[in-house]
Amino acid sequence: METTSANRQIHGRPRQAARCTGSKIEQATFSPAAPDTNGFLRHGFMPMCEPAEQMPKRALTERDFYKSLSYLQKHFGLKLNGYRKEAYPYNILLAELEANLKLQSKHRHRHLQIVEQDDQRLCLTVTETFRNDFDLYYIPIMPIYALWQNPQHVPCAELLTAVCAFLYIDAGVSFYRDEDNYMYGAYEALKDWIADDRGDTDEAEDSYNKELTALKNAELQGDFIQAKMMATGFRQSLETLIGNFHAATDYEKSCFNIAKTCLVIRQDYPNANLYAHASLQDYEAEYYEDNYVSMYEYISFIGSTNDMLSDRLKNMVNDDFNERARYQEPELITFFNEPQPPYTDVLAFDWRVLRLIDDLRTLLHHQP
């Protein structure tokens, strides 16, 4: 199956259709009948647009287009009209519109294009991504640290830390205590901001000390959880931990369900990585603001999402991301210049991991 995907990491430190024309119609010599709205809805109207001065050669265009369309139709299992009997180039426009509509899926955005290859033959391509609004997939680990400090909640802490170990080691989610990644730079910038805001009054000094303590706690607790995740054999113990876990409260049941979901994903995709299909930045950026927001930047472990530093961190990140127009995401591009095997959900791992992260961060927002 010919597809394209890319893995591009962008590191950086945070910083504050043709014109339409009408047809000429002769005046009718009889009175029109009363309007029939049902008839209107049943009628199919041809698109009307001004043709280009030089049209592609009909025979070659139709040959390439319909051959490519047949490959696409078989790949996705679509039933298409094709509109071969319509006038050229309306047949191409209508067939493309029909295919584009029938390609859409509940959890996928598919964009159909007609491209010209190096040999000047036409080819259909489908770009598949998620139907997601841009979101920050930030997983707080300080709530997990709090679970470790309470003997009653250690079983939950073990389960959730094992889930985080899968996301960190297998899926490749960034960890804010690792140098040379975006969130590490964000916390270093936050440390500079705290120092710059230090005032001369007792109140300003007290605020400075509290923020510095919160930042230090984020560092120490992050190191603690990271050491747990990296302990020999701990990540592989998830199945055993699940087998020995007894859920009584709603919180414990949620921990259990998240751990089971994680285990199934790991078993279904033993060698998968979240960034295997990350979209390429398809141009060379002259300025920092022209870069994509990379997946490494908006999918990450962080200290906390609800302490005194989290608002400053969120504002810093949002200000940075708002300067950039696009973001990197899981993407699959399939070229139909030759027959392709039946469709399989290549992006299923990415989708399931992002849903797992959603459930995990929702759970960690609430303490037991």
C-alpha positions as CSV (number, residue, x, y, z in Angstrom):
1,M,0.0,0.0,0.0
2,E,1.5,3.3,-1.1
3,T,1.1,5.8,1.7
4,T,3.2,8.6,3.1
5,S,3.7,9.6,6.7
6,A,6.4,11.4,8.6
7,N,8.0,11.8,12.0
8,R,9.3,15.3,12.6
9,Q,10.2,16.7,16.0
10,I,10.3,20.4,16.5
11,H,12.1,21.6,19.6
12,G,11.8,25.1,20.8
13,R,11.7,27.1,24.0
14,P,8.4,28.7,24.7
15,R,8.1,32.4,24.1
16,Q,6.1,35.0,25.7
17,A,-13.7,27.1,-6.9
18,A,-14.0,29.1,-10.3
19,R,-16.3,32.1,-10.8
20,C,-19.8,31.0,-11.7
21,T,-21.8,32.4,-14.7
22,G,-25.4,32.0,-15.7
23,S,-26.9,30.3,-18.8
24,K,-28.9,32.1,-21.5
25,I,-32.4,30.7,-21.7
26,E,-35.1,31.7,-24.1
27,Q,-38.4,33.2,-22.7
28,A,-41.0,30.5,-22.1
29,T,-44.3,31.0,-24.2
30,F,-46.5,29.4,-21.5
31,S,-47.4,30.1,-17.9
32,P,-45.4,28.0,-15.4
33,A,-47.1,25.5,-13.2
34,A,-47.4,26.0,-9.4
35,P,-44.1,25.3,-7.7
36,D,-43.5,21.7,-6.5
37,T,-40.9,21.6,-3.7
38,N,-40.7,17.8,-3.7
39,G,-39.9,17.9,-7.4
40,F,-37.2,20.5,-6.7
41,L,-35.6,18.2,-4.1
42,R,-35.7,15.3,-6.5
43,H,-34.0,17.2,-9.2
44,G,-30.2,17.0,-9.7
45,F,-28.6,20.2,-10.8
46,M,-25.3,20.3,-12.8
47,P,-22.6,22.5,-11.4
48,M,-22.2,25.7,-13.5
49,C,-18.8,27.3,-13.8
50,E,-16.8,29.1,-16.3
51,P,-14.4,26.8,-18.1
52,A,-10.7,27.5,-18.3
53,E,-9.2,28.8,-21.5
54,Q,-7.3,25.6,-22.0
55,M,-8.8,22.3,-20.7
56,P,-6.8,19.1,-20.1
57,K,-7.2,16.6,-23.0
58,R,-10.4,14.8,-22.4
59,A,-9.3,11.2,-23.4
60,L,-6.2,11.2,-21.2
61,T,-7.9,12.9,-18.3
62,E,-10.8,10.5,-18.2
63,R,-8.5,7.5,-18.6
64,D,-6.3,8.5,-15.7
65,F,-9.1,9.7,-13.5
66,Y,-11.4,6.7,-13.8
67,K,-8.6,4.2,-13.5
68,S,-7.5,5.9,-10.3
69,L,-11.2,6.2,-9.1
70,S,-11.6,2.4,-9.6
71,Y,-8.6,1.7,-7.4
72,L,-10.0,4.1,-4.7
73,Q,-13.5,2.5,-4.9
74,K,-12.1,-1.0,-4.4
75,H,-9.8,0.0,-1.6
76,F,-12.6,1.7,0.5
77,G,-15.4,-0.6,-0.7
78,L,-17.5,2.3,-2.0
79,K,-20.4,2.1,-4.4
80,L,-20.0,5.1,-6.8
81,N,-22.0,6.3,-9.8
82,G,-19.0,7.7,-11.6
83,Y,-21.0,9.9,-13.9
84,R,-19.2,8.6,-17.0
85,K,-22.1,9.6,-19.3
86,E,-22.2,13.2,-18.2
87,A,-20.5,15.8,-20.4
88,Y,-16.8,16.5,-19.8
89,P,-15.5,18.0,-17.5
90,Y,-18.7,17.8,-15.4
91,N,-18.3,14.0,-15.2
92,I,-15.0,14.5,-13.4
93,L,-16.3,17.2,-11.1
94,L,-19.4,15.2,-10.1
95,A,-17.5,11.9,-9.6
96,E,-14.9,13.7,-7.4
97,L,-17.7,15.3,-5.4
98,E,-19.5,12.0,-4.9
99,A,-16.3,10.2,-3.9
100,N,-15.4,12.9,-1.4
101,L,-18.8,12.8,0.3
102,K,-18.9,9.0,0.5
103,L,-15.3,8.9,1.9
104,Q,-16.3,10.7,5.1
105,S,-16.2,8.8,8.4
106,K,-17.4,9.5,11.9
107,H,-13.9,9.6,13.5
108,R,-11.9,10.4,10.4
109,H,-11.5,13.4,8.1
110,R,-10.6,12.4,4.6
111,H,-9.6,14.9,1.9
112,L,-9.7,13.8,-1.7
113,Q,-7.4,15.5,-4.3
114,I,-6.6,15.1,-7.9
115,V,-2.8,15.5,-8.4
116,E,-0.5,15.4,-11.3
117,Q,2.4,13.0,-11.0
118,D,5.9,13.4,-12.3
119,D,5.0,11.5,-15.5
120,Q,2.1,14.0,-16.0
121,R,-0.6,11.4,-15.4
122,L,-3.4,12.2,-13.0
123,C,-3.9,10.4,-9.8
124,L,-6.3,10.5,-6.8
125,T,-4.9,10.8,-3.3
126,V,-6.7,10.6,0.0
127,T,-5.3,12.4,3.1
128,E,-6.7,10.9,6.3
129,T,-6.6,12.6,9.7
130,F,-8.7,12.8,12.9
131,R,-11.8,14.9,13.3
132,N,-10.3,16.7,16.3
133,D,-10.3,20.2,17.4
134,F,-6.8,21.2,18.6
135,D,-6.3,20.2,22.2
136,L,-3.4,20.0,24.7
137,Y,-2.9,16.4,25.8
138,Y,-1.0,17.2,29.0
139,I,-0.9,14.4,31.6
140,P,-0.2,15.6,35.2
141,I,1.9,13.3,37.3
142,M,1.8,15.1,40.6
143,P,-1.7,13.5,41.4
144,I,-0.1,10.1,40.9
145,Y,2.7,11.0,43.3
146,A,0.0,11.9,45.9
147,L,-1.4,8.4,45.4
148,W,2.0,6.9,46.2
149,Q,2.1,8.7,49.5
150,N,-1.1,7.1,50.8
151,P,-0.8,3.4,51.5
152,Q,-4.5,2.9,50.8
153,H,-4.0,4.2,47.3
154,V,-0.7,2.6,46.4
155,P,-2.5,-0.1,44.2
156,C,-4.0,2.7,42.2
157,A,-0.7,4.5,42.0
158,E,1.0,1.3,40.7
159,L,-1.7,0.8,37.9
160,L,-1.6,4.4,36.8
161,T,2.2,4.6,36.8
162,A,2.4,1.4,34.7
163,V,0.0,3.1,32.2
164,C,2.2,6.1,32.2
165,A,5.2,3.9,31.6
166,F,3.5,2.5,28.5
167,L,2.7,6.0,27.2
168,Y,6.3,7.2,27.9
169,I,8.4,4.2,26.8
170,D,6.2,2.5,24.2
171,A,4.1,5.3,22.8
172,G,6.8,7.9,23.1
173,V,5.0,10.6,25.0
174,S,7.4,13.4,26.1
175,F,8.3,13.8,29.8
176,Y,8.9,17.2,31.2
177,R,11.9,16.2,33.2
178,D,13.8,15.0,30.1
179,E,16.1,17.7,28.8
180,D,15.9,18.9,25.2
181,N,12.2,18.7,24.9
182,Y,9.5,21.4,24.8
183,M,8.1,21.0,28.3
184,Y,11.5,21.0,29.9
185,G,12.2,24.3,28.2
186,A,8.8,25.6,29.4
187,Y,9.6,24.9,33.0
188,E,13.0,26.4,32.7
189,A,11.3,29.5,31.2
190,L,8.8,29.5,34.0
191,K,11.7,29.5,36.5
192,D,13.2,32.6,34.8
193,W,9.8,34.3,34.9
194,I,9.4,33.6,38.6
195,A,12.9,35.1,39.3
196,D,12.1,38.2,37.1
197,D,8.8,38.8,39.0
198,R,10.5,38.8,42.4
199,G,9.7,42.0,44.2
200,D,11.0,43.9,47.2
201,T,7.9,43.7,49.4
202,D,7.2,41.0,51.9
203,E,4.1,40.0,49.9
204,A,6.1,39.7,46.7
205,E,8.8,37.6,48.5
206,D,6.2,35.3,49.9
207,S,4.7,34.8,46.5
208,Y,8.1,34.2,45.0
209,N,8.9,31.5,47.7
210,K,5.6,29.7,47.1
211,E,6.0,29.6,43.3
212,L,9.6,28.5,43.6
213,T,8.5,25.7,46.1
214,A,5.8,24.6,43.7
215,L,8.3,24.4,40.8
216,K,10.7,22.4,43.0
217,N,7.9,20.0,43.9
218,A,7.1,19.5,40.3
219,E,10.7,18.6,39.6
220,L,11.2,16.3,42.5
221,Q,7.9,14.5,42.0
222,G,8.5,14.2,38.3
223,D,11.9,12.5,39.0
224,F,10.2,10.2,41.5
225,I,7.5,9.0,39.0
226,Q,10.1,8.7,36.2
227,A,12.2,6.5,38.3
228,K,9.2,4.3,39.1
229,M,8.4,4.0,35.4
230,M,11.9,3.1,34.5
231,A,12.4,0.5,37.2
232,T,13.4,-2.9,35.7
233,G,10.3,-5.0,34.8
234,F,7.8,-2.5,36.1
235,R,6.2,-1.7,32.8
236,Q,5.9,-5.4,32.0
237,S,4.1,-5.9,35.3
238,L,0.8,-4.2,34.1
239,E,-1.0,-7.5,33.5
240,T,0.0,-8.9,36.9
241,L,-1.0,-5.6,38.6
242,I,-4.4,-5.8,36.9
243,G,-4.9,-9.4,38.0
244,N,-4.2,-8.6,41.6
245,F,-6.2,-5.4,41.7
246,H,-9.6,-5.3,43.6
247,A,-11.7,-2.3,42.8
248,A,-14.2,-1.1,45.4
249,T,-14.7,2.6,44.9
250,D,-15.7,4.4,41.7
251,Y,-12.2,5.9,41.5
252,E,-10.6,2.5,41.8
253,K,-12.9,1.1,39.1
254,S,-11.9,4.0,36.8
255,C,-8.2,3.2,37.4
256,F,-8.9,-0.4,36.7
257,N,-10.7,0.3,33.4
258,I,-7.9,2.6,32.2
259,A,-5.3,0.0,33.0
260,K,-7.2,-2.7,31.1
261,T,-7.6,-0.4,28.1
262,C,-3.9,0.3,28.1
263,L,-3.1,-3.4,28.3
264,V,-5.3,-4.2,25.3
265,I,-3.7,-1.5,23.3
266,R,-0.2,-2.7,24.2
267,Q,-1.2,-6.3,23.2
268,D,-2.8,-5.2,19.9
269,Y,0.1,-3.0,18.9
270,P,3.3,-4.3,20.5
271,N,5.7,-2.2,18.5
272,A,3.7,0.9,17.7
273,N,4.7,4.5,18.3
274,L,2.5,7.5,18.5
275,Y,4.6,9.6,16.1
276,A,5.0,7.0,13.3
277,H,2.5,8.8,11.2
278,A,3.1,12.4,12.3
279,S,2.5,14.8,9.4
280,L,5.4,16.5,7.8
281,Q,5.9,20.2,7.7
282,D,5.7,20.6,4.0
283,Y,7.7,23.8,3.8
284,E,10.9,25.3,5.1
285,A,10.2,27.8,7.9
286,E,12.2,31.0,7.8
287,Y,11.0,32.1,11.2
288,Y,10.1,30.3,14.4
289,E,6.5,31.4,14.1
290,D,6.2,29.6,10.8
291,N,6.9,26.2,12.3
292,Y,4.1,23.7,13.0
293,V,3.2,23.0,16.6
294,S,4.7,19.5,16.9
295,M,3.0,16.5,18.5
296,Y,5.9,16.4,21.0
297,E,4.9,19.9,22.1
298,Y,1.2,19.4,22.7
299,I,1.3,15.7,23.9
300,S,3.4,15.5,27.1
301,F,3.6,14.7,30.7
302,I,3.6,17.8,33.0
303,G,3.7,18.4,36.7
304,S,0.2,19.6,37.4
305,T,-2.8,21.1,35.7
306,N,-4.4,22.7,38.8
307,D,-1.8,24.2,41.0
308,M,-0.6,27.8,41.4
309,L,1.9,27.4,38.4
310,S,-0.4,25.7,36.0
311,D,-2.2,28.8,34.8
312,R,1.1,30.6,34.1
313,L,2.3,27.5,32.3
314,K,-0.9,27.2,30.2
315,N,-0.9,30.9,29.3
316,M,2.8,30.7,28.2
317,V,2.1,27.6,26.0
318,N,-1.1,29.1,24.5
319,D,0.6,32.4,23.7
320,D,3.4,30.4,21.9
321,F,1.0,28.1,20.0
322,N,-1.3,30.9,19.0
323,E,1.6,32.4,17.0
324,R,1.8,29.3,14.8
325,A,-0.9,28.6,12.2
326,R,-0.8,24.9,12.0
327,Y,-0.1,21.8,14.1
328,Q,1.3,18.4,13.4
329,E,-1.0,15.5,13.7
330,P,-1.3,11.8,12.8
331,E,-1.8,11.7,9.0
332,L,-2.0,9.1,6.3
333,I,-1.8,9.9,2.5
334,T,-2.7,7.1,0.1
335,F,-1.9,7.4,-3.6
336,F,-4.2,5.6,-6.0
337,N,-1.9,5.4,-9.0
338,E,-2.0,1.6,-8.6
339,P,-4.3,-1.0,-7.0
340,Q,-4.3,-0.9,-3.2
341,P,-5.2,-3.6,-0.7
342,P,-8.5,-3.3,1.2
343,Y,-8.7,-0.5,3.7
344,T,-7.4,-1.0,7.2
345,D,-7.4,1.5,9.9
346,V,-3.7,2.4,10.0
347,L,-4.2,5.3,12.4
348,A,-6.2,3.1,14.9
349,F,-3.3,3.0,17.4
350,D,-2.9,6.8,17.4
351,W,-6.6,7.2,17.9
352,R,-6.8,4.8,20.8
353,V,-3.8,6.2,22.6
354,L,-5.2,9.8,22.4
355,R,-8.5,8.5,23.8
356,L,-6.6,6.7,26.6
357,I,-4.7,10.0,27.4
358,D,-8.1,11.8,27.5
359,D,-9.5,9.3,30.0
360,L,-6.3,9.4,32.1
361,R,-6.1,13.1,32.4
362,T,-9.8,13.3,33.2
363,L,-9.3,10.8,36.0
364,L,-6.2,12.6,37.4
365,H,-8.1,15.9,37.6
366,H,-10.1,14.3,40.4
367,Q,-8.5,13.0,43.6
368,P,-10.0,9.9,45.3
